[in-house]
């Protein structure tokens, strides 16, 4: 365990929740001096409940607007706070109801990809029978119009901010609050690069569409002309991007539809309405912008300026939050590890758990069979088990677990766990399977064990995308991760980082996009608050986040130390049970041997094998 870490166990947790996570207490810890409050609590401790409590408390005190940002829509459906507000005071931004769109959905998606949502709403939604004004119940196209000065709580998913980093400011302009609070529950977007790309030809097409809109415009012609001139400078290779005037989207308000119609008519699916992209150039959310001969790139961050911010995100380093939000961060509850006293966590620090090695059938089978023995032991104990693996291996894991368990006479059924699926009535023979990176799954807290079949290791290109996005292309030094003594370490291509700051930032980025995923998966069964058995398969130091961990240097060492039987031993025990059962049924040893295609002596030896339950009972976990 990390030196100096304070452990909160199940006996201390109620007091921690009742005092430190009380809405009044947590609310008054949120700075009002531009600093962001970071609360890195693990799943199950009460993070989301605390966030909702703060949201309501805030609107009852000094904040007249709370913007609550969730990672997935499944989390929104579980929010009880929404019922606490008066009708009309809460707005929930919904995604487009694709099922209601019916046959129009493919065309909607095509227009959406080209940035032509206004055209889609005018041409497809207006004639939809599901629309409220046409006699239906649908009101999605106008949902942003419901945000006004009476809005106290706005609930949305992170995806809205990834698509529109300026949305929080646009909401503030509609509501005009004296003081607003943004609450990020999870903040997964911090681990994603938010970058806009467009080509010179797409920009030229956009300018031609604006030119056509200018010809037919009845008002707002001056605004269109300003945009056309600005795009001309943008296309001029001799004009630096930093010298361009800011593109203001309000200048096109009267002619958005005309420009999108013209672009679709002239260029079809090749047309992109680039107003939202260009509006980001030289804006306060721009963290980098570059142009080569044919391509443009704009890296941006989510704009939270002017609002107080509370981030509740486990295993995210303060440096990453600070860099991605461009604001100083104060980390609350640092140096604390949550862990139930009866939980046991083990780690197999063996590179055999990498995706490349597991792709080999021999290695894959050896790893899965190790955990199959533990699954069967759990079934005998009447424990419920969760298996975690990379998404690419999920179907292979399920197939092998089910086939081999059936062949051993102890069949189990694998169930893909997902948000909203009820698993409360699962039997020990029902094995829940999830993939690394899954979010919104909070229905596994009553399972007893979680085993990681292989590790989770971030790709170098993903790490570089997140780490390098604020640096100009010519200043980017590719970074990677290599193994050093069964630990993965970040390194720069030139073998050194230019400053200690960049070394820390690269390590923090690696921590967020790799370890974060692993520990989030562990948190699905809540070993922090309830007794659990966890086996990791990671070449990394995770005790800082999880507390005391027993580590094994290889799968073979773990097998020997824990006395986990091999598949051959399991098969021998299962065959022995079968032979004994048939002999007890009156069959002769010779007849059994002939039926099984083995010699009578082999059948006799099998009859003396230890039974399967006895073999599994020897496992030392």
Secondary structure, DSSP 8 states (H G I E B T S, - for coil): --TT-EEE-HHHHHHHHHHTTSHHHHHTTS-SSS-EEEE---TTSSHHHHHHHHHHHHHHTT-SEEEEEESSHHHHHT-SGGGGS-TTSEEE-----HHHHGGGHHHHHHHHHTT-HHHHIIIIITT-TTBGGGTSSB-GGGGGGG-STT--EEEEEHHHHHH-TTHHHHHHHHH--SSEEEEEES-GGGGS--EEEEEHHHHHHHHHHHHHHHHH-SS-HHHHHHHHHHHHHHH-TTS-GGGS----GGGGGGGHHHHHHHHHHHHGGG----HHHHTTTTSTTEEEEEE-SSEEEEEE----TTSEEEEE-TT--HHHHHHHHTS-EEEESTTEEE--TT-EEEEE--GGGSHHHHTSHHHHHHHHHHHHHHHHHHHHHT--EEEEE-GGGHHHHHHHHHHHHHHTT---EEEE--TT---TT--TTEEEEEETT--S----TT--EEEESS-----HHHHHHHHHTTS-GGG---EEEEESSSSEEEEETTSS-SSHHHHHHHHHHHIIIIIHHHHHHHGGG-TTTS--EEEE--SS--HHHH---EEESSHHHHHHHHT---HHHHHHHHHHHHHHHHHHTT--HHHHHHHHTS-HHHHHHHHTS--HHHHHHT---
